[in-house]
Amino acid sequence: VLFDTWFSSPKMFQEIRTLQCHCVAMIKRSKKVHYRYQGQMMDVKQIFQANKKRRGRSRYLLSVQVEALVDNERLPIKLVYIRNRNKRNEYLVLASTDPALIEDEIIQLYSRRWNIEIYFKMCKQYLKLAKYQGLSYDGIFAHTTLVAVAYMILAVQERESKDDRTLGELFYLLLDELSEFSVAEAILQLLDLFQEAFAN
C-alpha cells in the first residue's frame, strides 16, 4: 500500500499490517511522532542527527531499522532518508513495514505513487471526476465508476494506437465526441467500446 505524509502514522501502519499487507509511505519530520531506536524513543530528526550519512551520490542518505510502539505492540519499520531533489539541503523520509525490502526497492515502490497522482489529475481535468453535483451515494459511485472505465478505455486505446497522437489529445477527442450526445447515449457508447476492447 502506497500513501503520502497525509495518511502516514504508526497507527495507520499497524492497521495495514492487521490486513496482512505491507506499506511504503513518506512520513512527516514531526517532533510529535517517536520511534524506538537503539533503546530510546526518538523522532525522525533525532535519528537522522544521531547517525553518519552516506557520502557521494548515493540514492539515499541513511537507512535504519526502528520500531513503532502502538497499543504496547512493536511494529518493525525501516526508515530510508533520501535527498529532496527540490531542496538539496533537505531530506525526505520513507518508511516501509517490510524490513526485508532493500533501500532501492523502497524508493522505487514509492516513486510509483506519482502515477496515481497523474491518474487523478487526468480524471479531474479531462473526465470531470469532481464535477458531479448529486448528493446520492449511488450516483457518486456510478459517476466515479464510469470515469474510471472511460480512463481505462482511453489508456488501452492509447497503448494500442500506432499514430503520433498523445493521450491528452485522445481525451480532448473523446470530450468533443461526447458533447454531441446525451448522457444515456454516451454511457451506451462507452459500454460498446468496453465490449469491443475486451473482445479483441
JOHU-V733071 format. One record per pair of residues at least 12 apart in sequence whose ideal C-beta (glycine too) atoms are under 7 Angstrom apart, sorted by the first residue. I is the first residue (numbers start at 1). J is the second residue. Records with the same first field share a line. If there is no record, write none. Layout:
# JOHU-V733071
I=J ; J
This chain:
# JOHU-V733071
1=16 ; 21 ; 23
2=24 ; 25 ; 109 ; 110 ; 112 ; 113
3=23 ; 25
4=25 ; 26 ; 113
5=26 ; 27 ; 28
8=25 ; 26 ; 27 ; 28 ; 95
9=33
10=33 ; 68 ; 70 ; 75
11=70
13=68 ; 75 ; 77 ; 97
14=70 ; 73 ; 75
16=97
17=75 ; 97
22=96 ; 97 ; 98
23=97
24=94 ; 96 ; 106 ; 109 ; 110
25=95
26=92 ; 93 ; 94 ; 110
27=44 ; 93 ; 95
29=44 ; 45 ; 93
30=43
31=43 ; 45
35=66 ; 67 ; 68 ; 77
36=66 ; 67 ; 69
37=64 ; 66
44=79 ; 93
47=64 ; 66 ; 79
48=62 ; 81 ; 91
51=64
59=82 ; 104 ; 107
60=80 ; 81 ; 82 ; 103 ; 107
61=81 ; 82 ; 83 ; 91
62=81
63=78 ; 80 ; 103
64=79
65=78 ; 99
66=79
75=97
76=99
77=95 ; 96 ; 97
78=96 ; 99 ; 101 ; 106
79=93 ; 95
80=94 ; 103 ; 106 ; 107
81=93
82=94 ; 107
94=106 ; 107 ; 110
119=151
122=151 ; 171
123=147 ; 151
126=171 ; 175
127=147 ; 150 ; 151
129=144 ; 147
146=187 ; 190
149=190 ; 194
150=190
153=190 ; 193 ; 194 ; 197
154=167 ; 170 ; 171 ; 174
156=197
157=170
158=170
